[in-house]
């Protein structure tokens, strides 16, 4: 988790809005769809991954409201100067377990703490939604993401090889 001095600051409860440095984090809206999907594709291409490779899929992007927002989860976008620069989702697994997914930061804005801010916001929302445990995964082709999870208090629990890709699974127990 980010240190207290660097943590995102909650500005609004409903709808939820946070700020962190130049990043304004808010709930996904239907008009964000095309930009969110384009950012997802750009970030996967940056590390040589693509949907349909046996590891990544993208069919949930057409159903964000149904899969995330109306199903006990969350999906946020981070904006810099009004442009979407970061995204992240929280999907319900069951009453006490959630899965953090779709953590992406625009390549030209990486290294500014925006990914850590999205993780912190989604962890906060997970606690508010009653989750006690979060799961996430990434690949060894994404070492920055692996370090982000580790530095945010997540622990590696498994690895799985799919084709030429090694997926790394993480878990974090949440405290209220």
C-alpha positions in Angstrom: 0.0 0.0 0.0 1.2 3.5 -0.6 2.5 5.4 2.3 0.1 7.8 4.0 1.7 10.9 2.5 1.4 9.5 -1.1 -2.0 7.8 -0.8 -4.9 8.8 -3.1 -7.2 11.2 -1.4 -11.0 10.5 -1.4 -12.9 13.6 -2.7 -16.4 12.2 -3.1 -18.2 9.1 -1.7 -21.0 8.6 -4.3 -20.0 8.5 -7.0 -16.5 7.8 -5.6 -13.7 10.1 -6.7 -10.1 10.3 -5.6 -7.1 12.4 -6.5 -3.4 11.5 -6.5 -0.9 14.0 -7.9 -2.2 15.0 -11.4 -4.4 11.9 -11.5 -8.2 12.1 -10.9 -9.7 8.7 -10.3 -13.4 8.1 -10.8 -15.8 5.3 -11.6 -16.0 4.1 -15.2 -18.9 5.5 -17.3 -20.2 3.9 -20.6 -18.7 6.7 -22.7 -15.3 5.6 -21.5 -15.6 2.2 -23.3 -13.5 2.9 -26.5 -10.7 4.7 -24.7 -10.5 2.1 -21.9 -10.3 -0.7 -24.5 -7.6 1.2 -26.5 -5.5 1.7 -23.4 -5.8 -2.0 -22.5 -4.6 -3.0 -26.0 -1.7 -0.4 -26.0 -0.4 -1.7 -22.6 -0.5 -5.3 -23.6 1.3 -4.6 -26.9 3.9 -2.7 -24.9 5.0 -6.0 -23.3 4.4 -8.2 -26.4 1.1 -9.7 -25.2 -2.2 -9.8 -27.0 -5.8 -11.0 -26.3 -6.3 -14.6 -27.5 -2.8 -15.8 -26.6 -4.2 -18.2 -24.0 -3.5 -15.8 -21.1 -5.3 -12.6 -22.0 -8.9 -12.1 -23.0 -10.9 -9.0 -23.6 -14.6 -9.9 -23.9 -15.3 -8.2 -20.5 -14.7 -4.8 -21.9 -18.0 -4.8 -23.7 -19.8 -5.5 -20.4 -18.0 -3.5 -17.8 -21.2 -2.3 -16.1 -22.7 -5.8 -15.9 -19.5 -7.7 -15.0 -18.0 -5.2 -12.6 -20.3 -2.4 -11.4 -23.6 -4.2 -11.1 -22.1 -7.5 -9.8 -20.5 -6.3 -6.6 -17.3 -4.9 -8.0 -15.8 -1.7 -9.2 -14.1 -0.3 -12.3 -12.2 2.9 -12.2 -10.4 5.2 -14.7 -7.7 7.7 -13.8 -7.6 10.9 -15.8 -4.7 13.3 -16.4 -5.8 16.6 -17.9 -9.2 15.1 -18.7 -7.7 12.2 -20.7 -7.9 8.6 -19.4 -4.4 7.5 -18.4 -5.0 4.5 -16.1 -7.6 1.9 -15.5 -8.4 -0.9 -13.0 -11.1 -3.3 -12.2 -12.3 -5.2 -9.2 -14.4 -8.3 -10.0 -16.4 -10.2 -7.4 -15.4 -13.9 -7.0 -17.7 -14.6 -4.0 -18.9 -12.7 -0.8 -15.4 -12.4 0.6 -13.0 -12.7 -2.3 -12.4 -10.2 -5.1 -10.1 -10.2 -8.1 -8.1 -7.1 -9.2 -7.9 -7.0 -12.9 -7.2 -4.7 -15.9 -4.6 -2.7 -14.1 -3.1 -0.5 -16.9 -1.3 2.8 -17.0 -0.6 4.7 -20.3 3.0 3.9 -21.3 4.0 7.5 -21.5 2.8 8.1 -17.9 4.3 5.1 -16.2 6.7 5.5 -13.3 4.6 8.3 -11.6 2.8 6.1 -9.0 -0.4 6.0 -10.9 -0.6 2.2 -10.9 0.0 2.2 -7.1 -2.8 4.8 -6.7 -5.2 2.6 -8.7 -4.2 -0.5 -6.6 -4.8 1.5 -3.4 -8.2 2.8 -4.6 -9.3 -0.7 -5.6 -8.1 -2.1 -2.2 -10.1 0.6 -0.4 -13.2 -0.2 -2.5 -12.7 -4.0 -1.9 -12.8 -3.3 1.9 -15.9 -1.2 1.5 -17.6 -4.0 -0.5 -16.8 -6.5 2.2 -14.0 -8.5 0.6 -11.4 -10.0 2.9 -9.1 -11.4 0.2 -8.0 -10.1 -3.2 -6.4 -12.1 -6.0 -4.6 -10.8 -9.0 -2.3 -12.1 -11.7 0.2 -10.8 -14.2 3.0 -12.3 -16.3 6.7 -12.4 -16.0 6.8 -10.2 -19.0 5.4 -7.5 -16.7 8.1 -7.1 -14.0 6.9 -3.6 -13.1 3.4 -5.0 -12.3 5.0 -7.8 -10.3 7.0 -5.3 -8.2 3.9 -3.1 -7.8 2.0 -6.0 -6.2 4.9 -7.0 -4.0 5.5 -3.4 -2.8 1.8 -3.1 -2.1 1.9 -6.0 0.3 0.7 -8.8 -2.0 2.3 -12.2 -1.9 3.0 -14.5 -4.8 1.0 -17.7 -4.4 1.5 -19.6 -7.7 2.9 -19.6 -11.2 1.4 -21.3 -14.3 2.9 -21.7 -17.8 0.6 -21.2 -20.7 2.4 -21.5 -24.1 5.4 -19.2 -23.9 3.9 -17.1 -21.1 4.4 -17.5 -17.3 1.4 -16.2 -15.3 2.2 -15.1 -11.7 -0.7 -15.2 -9.2 -0.8 -12.9 -6.2 -3.0 -12.7 -3.1 -3.6 -10.0 -0.5 -5.5 -10.4 2.8 -7.3 -7.2 3.6 -7.7 -5.6 7.0 -10.6 -3.4 7.9 
